């Protein structure tokens, strides 16, 4: 795509591998934080590490910067790191997650599961739609301001107890199925960082 590029340089570029690089997922961010803290010989409480890995999602550099911001007051002012201090220190870094609509959540989940948004909201259908629908309801509860009743209405006028059940099912499966948890967390992060 670059005009007037010399042939030897063009050949070099063509011999390489083209790969999409995405921001790391939550488990990898947690591992990176723990590794960096160990390299700094800094005792990073697990509760704080999980919170930072959940909140700082854009890049490894930002994650490392957040860790350095936590280390500084602890070493300079001899403060003990806890969740309260972490929230205080990192407040300037944290951007609130965008508020999503039910339609945005449905569109992202439908695309991920290769179904249509209409499939997620229509009544009936095959059992193969149950899991994508439950994931969409779970993410709608986590990433929108909609109530259980509003989510139920947005999914074909179902009862609010259906949404409550879906949220519980997804939360339970996330604890036992790593691949499923990675999928759900990845979708949640896309909604959180504005790339949905």
N, C-alpha and C positions, 0 to 999 in steps of 0.2 A: 504493500500500500504506500510505501515511501518512494516518491519519484526520484530518479537519478541516483539510485543506490548502486555503488560499485559492485561488480559481479562477485569478487572474493568475499565481501561482507555479506552479500545476499546468500551466498552458499553457506556461510557460517550460521546465519539465522535459520536457514532451512534445515540444517542438520540437527538442530536442537529439538527439544520436546516442548510442546505447548501444553501447559497445564493451568487449570483454574485454581487459584488460591483463595480459599474462603477463610473468614475469621474462625478461630478454633471454637469447638463446642464446649459446653459447660464442664464435662469431665476432663477434657484436655486443659482448659483454663485452670482448673483446680490443680492438676498435676504440675503445670508450669509454675503456678504460684508457690507450691510446696517446694519444688526444685530450686527456684530462685531464692526463696527464704533460707533454704539449707545452705546455698552457696554464700549467702550473707551472714551465716551463722546466727540467724534470727529465729526466735521461737514464735511461730505464727499459729495462734490458736485455731483449731479446726473449724469452730463456729464462724470465726472471722474470715477464714479462707473460703468457706462455702459462700458466705454472703458476698465477698468481693468477686468471686468467680461468677456469681449470678448477676451482679450489678454492672461490672465492667466487661462489656461484650464486644467492643469495636475492634481491638487489635492487641497483639502481644505487647507492643510498646506501651500502650496505655495501661495495660495490666501491670507491667514492670514499674511504670511511673507511679501507679497507685501503691504498690508495695513499698517503694522508696519513701512515699509520703507517710506511710504508716511507721516505717523504721525511724524516721527522723525524730519525732517527738519522744519516742520511747528511749532512744539513745541520748538525745540532747537534754531532755528534761526528766529523764528517768521515770517515765510514766509506764504503767502496765497496760498492755494492749488488750482491750475487750471490744465487744460489738459497739458499745456507746462511743468509745473513742474513734473507732473506725468510721462510724457514720459522721461524726463531727469533722474529722480530718478530710474525708473524701467527698463531703457535701458539694464543694465547688466542681468536682469532676463529673458528678452524676447528673445525667440528663433524664428527665422523666420520660418513660416509655410513651409513645404516642397512643392515644385512645383509638381503638379500632371499632369498626362497625361489624355487625353480624355478617353482612355481605362480604366484607374483606376476609373475614375468617373462613367463611364457607368457600370462597373462591380459592384461597390458598390451600385448604385441605382437599378440595375437589381436585385441584391440579396435582397435588402430591400423590393422591390415591388413584388418579386417572379415571375419575368419574366426573359428572357434571354437578354444579351447585344445585340444580333441580333434583338430582338423585338424593342429595342429602336432606332435602326438606320434604319430599313427597312421602305420602303415607304408603305403607306396603313395601313392595320391592323385595329383593332377595336378601338372605342373611348376610351376604358379602358386604352389604352397605352398613351393617350395624356398627362395625368397628370404626370406619371413617366418620360416621355420624356421631358416635360417642366422642371421638377425638375432637371433632368440630365443636361439639357442645362444651367439652372441657376447656378448649382454648377460648371459646366465647366467654365463658365464665371468668377465665384468668386474664384475658386481654381486652375485654370491653367493660363498660359500666352497666351492662344489661343485667337485670335481675333474673332469677330462675324462671319466673313467669314470662318475662319478655323474650328470653332465649327460647323457651318452649313455643311461644307464639311464632317466633321467627323460623322455627323448624316444623312448619306445617300444622301449627295449632295443637301441638302435643300438650300433655299435662306437665306441670312443673316438676312433678316427682320423677318423670322420665329423665329430666336434665340432672336432677340430684343423683339419680342412679348412675347415669353416664359418667359424671364427675368422679364418683366413688370407684367405678370400674376402672377408669383410666388411671387414677391415682394408685390403686392396688396393683395393676399390671405393671406400672412403671417401676415398682419396687422389686419385681421378680424377673422382668424381661428387659435385659440391657438394650437389645436392639430396638425394642419398642420405645423405651425411655429416650434413647438417642434420637429417634424419629420425632417424637413429640416435643422434646426439648429444642430440636432444630427448628421446628415450625414455630414454637413459641418465641425463639430468638429472632426469626425473620419478622414476626409481628412486632417485636420489641424495638428492633433497630430501624424500622421503617422501610424494609425491602420487600414487603409483602405485595 
